[in-house]
Structure formats: structure tokens, C-alpha cells
Amino acid sequence: MILRIERDHSRFREIVKGRIRKDFRKYITKGEMIGRQGRKLISIPVPQIDIPRFKYGDNQGGVGNGPGDAGDPAHAGGDGGGSAAGDQPGLHILEVDVTLEELAQILGEELQLPRIKPKGSQHLFEKKDRYSGIRTTGPESLRHFKRTFKKSLRRQIVTGTYDPKNPIIVPIKEDRIYKSWKSTPAPRANAVVVYLMDVSGSMGDEQKEVVRITSFWIDTWLRYQYRDVAIRYIVHDAVAREVDRETFYHLRESGGTKISSAYSLLEKILKEEYNPEEWNVYAFHFSDGDNWGSGDTEICLKLLEDSIMPVSNLFAYGQVESPYGSGQFLKDLASHFKNNENLVAMNIASKEKIYDAIKTFLGTGR
């Protein structure tokens, strides 16, 4: 019976994944979906999936025990409404919990992302055992005591052998449940991800929402590829500083833009804290492309070429369109780094372009 339930549950999970794949481009742009994220799970609203359920009793309709006489018409409960009855079925929405690992697998399959090849000879793959289910057989050292106890209790209640005055639970062989595991290859390499964002007055809430959604999918993929991921956040207008995640996505300043301040701080952090022989470095910079004078852009290009890109697996620049930004910085990067594989730059005109941006940034396999 347990094996049959496991098989049915596994089949349902595959149906859910298929539905997510079908509408994956839509899910990528949904910022509210990220708000449903737990510690290791994310809740996704999947429409038009009906779950079978048991109904106890004789299932007969009719007037209940409230006011009314036999033969009186039954009315829908509640005082609100007022609309006439429709003739179309409602849309069934099911909140399905999906692990971040499953989400990363779907992301990689749908965007055809290559697996990242960590740099450094010491970054080898190791076998990682992960307890991912239950079985009815197994060694006693892996017995799931809580599930075994609950199953035994249910059996005794159903068979009438449970005595509340003498609540002794004695599991038999059929009650025993064991943990099961599978071995998966897990990279031993570490990675540091640094997000940089322009928070000057020209970057509004709409631009920051694009950054937040794009960063979520980048995080999901990199955490799937690496055992340990450190994440740092840098904001800048005319001056740069390191902040926490909450401040990064909600801070808004009114000053001008000096991108070199952010790149100088990034250079300092990498040099002092992350040895490129031990860490895989990823930097993602988001801005509307407006910078203070051509002189500062020259400083940025030199910092990238001399200090940042030589120690980075990838430096990605996402230009988020703003009605106030000139967009010139993207053109300067593209002109200066024409054949450098470590730098990827793209214009993210709207939420609909997030899908293409993720594929561009992570499709290098670096």
C-alpha cells in the first residue's frame, strides 16, 4: 500500500513539474511567487489541477438543520454577491510546494543552461547522500521512529486495540517505516556572488523589481551548482557602500551616479576576502546606464580589465531601462570588451526580458 501511495505521489509531482514547465516563462516574471519562498521550498500557484478527495457520510444534499421548512428552496450562504449565477466552472488554483533544487533543475532544462565548470584543480565532485523519501524496508539504524509510531497508533485505533487508559503502542513488522536516500554528485567548490545596483534617483520601484526577480533565479541556479554560496550586496549612487539584502532591494537615493565607486569597493572586497584560487567569483551589476561623465567610465573600464575580470568567473551587466537613464554605459562596455568571454552585458527593457537575461547571463557555463 505504501509503495502504491509513493508511486502515485511521484506521478503527481511529475504532473506538477510538467505544468510548471509549460508556463515557465510566465512564472519567471512573477515577483509575487518569490514572496511565497520558504527556507528550502517555494510555493507556486498551479491552476487547473484537481486533487481527488474522500467525502464521508451518505453525501446526500438538502436543507440542513438551520431555519426553514421542508420544501423551502436552499440559497447560497452569505449576504454579499448579488450577481446572477454563472454557467462556467471556476478556476481551480492549487498552491504546490516545490524545492529550490527542483526549480533549478526545471530552470536548467527549460533554458538549456550548461552546468558550470568551477575553476581550480581542487574543485572536485563528491558524492552527497540525501535522505529524500521513505521505504517499508531498511536497516534498523534508519528506522523513522515518528512515522512508525504514528502508523502503529493508527492501526491500533482502527482495529480497536488501542486503550486510552493504558496507551501502550507496540509496532509490528508492517508498521515499520525507514528513511531512504539517494547519492547525487555535488560540487565541492565555493562561490561568492556580489550584486551591485545603482540606487540613484533614476532607479525606481519598477526597475528594482526587475533586479529582484532576476537575482532570485540567478541565486537559485548558482546554489544548485555549488555547495556553498556567499552573497554580498553593494549599492551606489555617487558613493558606494555594502548593505544587507533588505536594504539592497528597497533603498532609494536622490544623488547622481558614479559607477567607479561600486567597482572600487568590489575590487577591495575580492582582494581582501576571496582568494581566486579558492573561490569562484560572480558579479552582477544593474543600472540604468547613466554615469557621471566619460572620465568615470574610463576608470570603470580599467578596474574591470585590470582587477575584477581576471579573478572572476563571470561579470554580468544588466541595464534596466528607465525613462531617466541614458543607457550609454552598456554601449561603452560592449565597445571596449568585444571578445572577452568573462563579461556578459544585456539590456533588460522590461519584466518580459528577464527570461532572456537569465539565459544570457547563465548560458555561458562559466
C-alpha positions in Angstrom: 0.0 0.0 0.0 2.8 2.4 0.9 4.7 1.7 -2.3 1.5 2.4 -4.3 1.0 5.8 -2.5 4.6 6.7 -3.1 4.2 5.8 -6.8 1.0 7.9 -7.1 2.7 10.8 -5.3 5.7 10.6 -7.6 3.4 10.7 -10.6 1.5 13.7 -9.3 4.9 15.5 -8.7 5.7 14.9 -12.4 2.4 16.3 -13.5 3.0 19.4 -11.4 6.5 19.8 -12.9 5.1 19.4 -16.4 2.6 22.2 -15.7 5.3 24.5 -14.4 7.5 23.8 -17.5 4.5 24.6 -19.7 4.1 28.1 -18.2 7.7 28.6 -17.1 8.3 31.9 -19.0 5.2 33.3 -17.1 6.5 32.1 -13.7 9.9 33.6 -14.2 8.4 37.1 -14.3 6.1 36.7 -11.3 7.6 38.7 -8.4 4.8 37.6 -6.0 5.9 34.0 -6.4 9.2 34.8 -4.8 7.2 36.2 -1.8 6.0 32.6 -1.2 9.5 31.4 -0.7 10.3 29.4 2.5 13.7 28.2 3.7 14.1 25.5 1.1 10.7 25.5 -0.6 8.8 27.8 -2.8 5.1 27.8 -3.1 3.8 28.1 -6.7 0.2 28.6 -7.7 -0.6 26.0 -10.3 -4.1 26.3 -12.0 -6.5 23.6 -13.1 -5.2 20.7 -11.1 -7.9 18.9 -9.2 -7.0 16.8 -6.2 -9.3 13.8 -5.5 -10.7 13.7 -2.0 -12.9 11.5 0.1 -16.3 12.7 1.3 -17.6 11.0 4.4 -21.3 10.2 5.1 -24.1 9.5 2.7 -23.2 12.5 0.5 -26.9 13.5 0.2 -27.8 17.1 -0.5 -30.7 19.0 1.0 -31.6 21.5 3.7 -29.6 21.3 6.8 -30.5 21.9 10.5 -30.9 25.7 10.1 -34.2 27.7 9.8 -36.6 26.6 7.1 -39.4 24.1 6.4 -39.3 21.1 4.2 -39.7 22.1 0.6 -38.2 25.6 1.0 -35.5 26.4 -1.6 -31.9 26.3 -0.5 -30.0 29.6 -1.0 -26.3 30.2 -1.2 -24.8 31.3 2.1 -23.6 34.8 2.8 -25.2 38.2 2.4 -22.9 39.5 -0.4 -22.8 38.8 -4.0 -25.9 39.9 -5.8 -24.7 38.6 -9.2 -26.6 36.1 -11.2 -25.4 32.5 -11.2 -22.9 31.8 -13.9 -22.7 28.8 -16.2 -18.9 28.3 -16.3 -16.8 26.3 -13.9 -14.4 28.2 -11.6 -10.7 28.2 -12.0 -9.0 25.8 -9.5 -5.8 27.1 -8.1 -3.5 24.8 -6.1 -0.5 26.0 -4.1 2.2 23.5 -4.7 5.5 23.4 -2.8 8.5 22.9 -5.0 12.0 22.5 -3.7 14.6 25.1 -4.9 16.6 22.2 -6.2 13.6 21.0 -8.4 13.1 24.6 -9.5 16.8 24.9 -10.5 16.5 21.6 -12.5 13.5 23.0 -14.4 15.3 26.3 -15.0 18.3 24.5 -16.4 16.2 22.2 -18.6 14.0 25.0 -20.0 16.8 27.5 -20.6 19.2 24.7 -21.7 21.8 26.0 -19.3 25.2 24.2 -19.3 26.5 23.0 -16.0 29.1 25.4 -14.5 32.7 24.2 -14.6 34.3 25.6 -11.5 37.9 26.8 -11.9 40.8 25.4 -9.9 42.1 21.8 -9.7 40.9 21.4 -6.1 37.2 21.8 -7.0 36.2 18.2 -7.5 32.9 16.5 -7.3 31.9 14.5 -4.3 29.1 12.1 -3.6 26.4 13.6 -1.4 23.8 11.3 0.3 20.5 13.0 0.7 17.5 11.5 2.6 14.7 12.1 0.2 11.9 9.6 1.0 10.7 6.6 3.0 10.6 2.8 2.5 8.9 -0.1 4.2 12.2 -2.0 4.4 15.7 -1.0 5.6 18.3 -1.2 8.3 17.1 -0.6 11.9 19.6 2.3 12.1 17.5 4.2 9.5 14.1 3.4 11.1 11.8 6.5 11.1 10.6 6.3 14.7 8.0 9.1 14.4 6.3 7.7 11.3 6.5 4.2 12.6 4.8 5.3 15.9 2.0 7.2 14.1 1.3 4.2 11.7 1.2 1.8 14.7 -1.1 4.1 16.6 -3.5 4.4 13.6 -3.5 0.7 13.2 -4.4 0.1 16.8 -7.2 2.7 16.7 -8.7 1.2 13.5 -8.6 -2.3 14.9 -10.0 -1.3 18.3 -6.9 -2.5 20.3 -5.9 1.0 21.5 -6.7 1.6 25.2 -6.6 5.3 26.2 -6.3 4.3 29.8 -3.3 2.1 29.0 -1.7 3.8 25.9 0.9 1.3 25.0 1.9 1.4 21.4 3.6 -1.7 20.1 4.8 -1.5 16.5 4.7 -4.7 14.4 6.6 -5.5 11.3 4.0 -4.0 9.0 4.2 -0.7 10.9 7.9 -0.1 10.4 9.0 2.8 8.1 12.6 3.5 7.1 14.3 6.5 5.7 15.6 6.2 2.1 18.3 8.1 0.4 20.0 8.7 -3.0 23.5 9.7 -3.8 24.0 12.7 -6.1 27.1 14.4 -7.3 27.6 17.7 -5.5 30.4 20.2 -6.4 32.8 20.9 -3.5 33.6 24.3 -4.8 32.7 27.6 -3.1 31.2 30.6 -4.9 30.8 34.2 -4.0 28.1 36.2 -5.7 28.2 40.0 -5.5 25.2 42.1 -6.6 25.8 45.7 -7.4 23.0 48.2 -8.1 22.6 51.8 -8.9 20.2 53.3 -6.4 20.2 56.9 -7.7 17.0 58.8 -8.2 16.5 57.5 -11.7 16.1 53.9 -10.5 12.5 53.4 -9.4 10.5 50.6 -7.9 9.8 49.0 -11.3 13.5 48.8 -12.1 14.3 47.3 -8.7 11.5 44.7 -9.1 13.2 43.5 -12.3 16.5 43.3 -10.4 14.9 41.4 -7.5 13.3 38.8 -9.8 16.4 38.3 -11.9 18.6 37.9 -8.8 16.3 35.3 -7.4 16.7 33.0 -10.5 20.5 33.6 -10.5 20.7 32.6 -6.8 18.6 29.5 -7.5 20.9 28.3 -10.2 24.2 29.1 -8.5 23.1 27.4 -5.2 22.2 24.3 -7.2 25.7 24.3 -8.8 27.8 25.0 -5.7 27.9 23.5 -2.2 28.5 26.9 -0.5 27.5 30.3 -1.9 28.3 33.6 -0.2 26.2 36.6 -1.3 27.2 40.2 -0.9 25.3 43.4 -1.8 26.7 46.8 -2.9 24.6 49.9 -3.6 25.8 53.1 -5.2 24.9 56.5 -6.4 27.8 58.9 -6.3 29.2 56.8 -3.4 29.2 53.0 -2.9 28.6 51.0 0.3 27.9 47.4 1.3 24.4 46.7 2.7 22.2 43.8 3.6 19.7 42.1 1.3 16.6 44.1 2.6 18.3 47.4 2.2 19.6 46.4 -1.3 16.1 46.0 -2.7 14.4 48.9 -1.0 16.9 51.7 -0.7 16.4 54.8 -3.0 18.7 57.8 -3.1 18.5 61.1 -4.9 22.1 61.7 -5.8 24.0 61.3 -9.0 25.7 58.2 -10.4 29.4 57.3 -10.1 29.8 53.7 -11.1 33.5 53.5 -10.3 32.7 53.9 -6.6 31.0 50.5 -6.7 33.7 48.8 -8.8 36.4 50.1 -6.4 34.5 48.6 -3.4 34.0 45.3 -5.3 37.8 45.2 -6.0 38.6 45.8 -2.3 36.2 43.1 -1.1 37.5 40.5 -3.6 41.1 41.3 -2.9 40.8 41.2 0.9 38.3 38.3 1.4 38.1 36.0 -1.5 41.2 34.2 -2.8 40.5 33.4 -6.5 42.3 30.1 -6.1 39.6 29.0 -3.6 36.6 30.9 -4.7 34.5 31.1 -7.9 33.6 34.8 -8.2 30.4 36.1 -9.9 29.4 39.8 -10.0 26.1 41.1 -11.4 25.7 44.9 -11.8 22.4 46.5 -12.5 22.0 50.1 -13.6 20.1 52.3 -16.0 23.3 53.1 -17.8 23.7 56.7 -16.7 27.1 57.5 -15.4 28.8 60.7 -14.2 31.0 61.9 -17.1 33.1 60.0 -19.5 36.1 60.2 -17.2 34.4 57.9 -14.6 33.5 55.4 -17.3 37.2 55.2 -18.2 38.0 54.4 -14.6 35.3 51.7 -14.6 36.7 50.0 -17.7 40.2 50.0 -16.2 39.1 48.5 -12.9 37.2 45.8 -14.8 40.1 45.0 -17.1 42.9 45.1 -14.6 41.4 43.9 -11.3 37.9 42.5 -11.4 37.6 40.3 -14.5 40.9 38.5 -14.1 39.7 36.9 -10.8 36.0 36.4 -11.9 34.3 33.5 -13.5 31.7 36.0 -14.8 31.0 39.7 -14.7 27.4 40.4 -15.9 25.9 43.8 -16.5 22.2 44.2 -16.8 20.9 47.6 -18.0 17.4 48.1 -16.6 15.6 50.6 -18.8 14.5 53.9 -17.1 12.9 57.0 -18.5 15.6 59.0 -16.9 18.7 56.9 -17.8 20.8 57.5 -20.9 21.8 53.8 -21.4 25.3 54.9 -22.5 27.2 52.6 -20.2 26.0 49.4 -21.9 27.4 50.8 -25.2 30.7 51.6 -23.6 31.1 48.1 -22.2 30.1 46.4 -25.5 32.6 48.6 -27.4 35.5 48.0 -25.0 35.0 44.3 -24.3 34.1 42.9 -27.7 35.8 39.5 -27.3 36.0 38.9 -23.6 34.1 35.8 -22.5 34.2 36.8 -18.8 31.9 39.8 -19.4 28.2 39.5 -20.5 26.0 42.5 -20.9 22.4 42.9 -21.8 19.6 45.4 -21.9 16.6 44.3 -19.7 13.8 46.5 -21.2 11.0 45.0 -19.1 10.0 42.0 -17.0 9.3 40.1 -20.2 13.0 40.3 -20.9 14.0 38.6 -17.7 13.8 35.2 -19.3 16.3 36.2 -22.0 18.6 37.9 -19.5 18.9 34.8 -17.3 19.7 32.7 -20.3 22.3 35.2 -21.5 23.9 35.6 -18.1 24.0 31.9 -17.1 24.2 30.3 -20.6 28.0 30.8 -20.7 28.5 27.9 -18.3 31.3 29.7 -16.5 
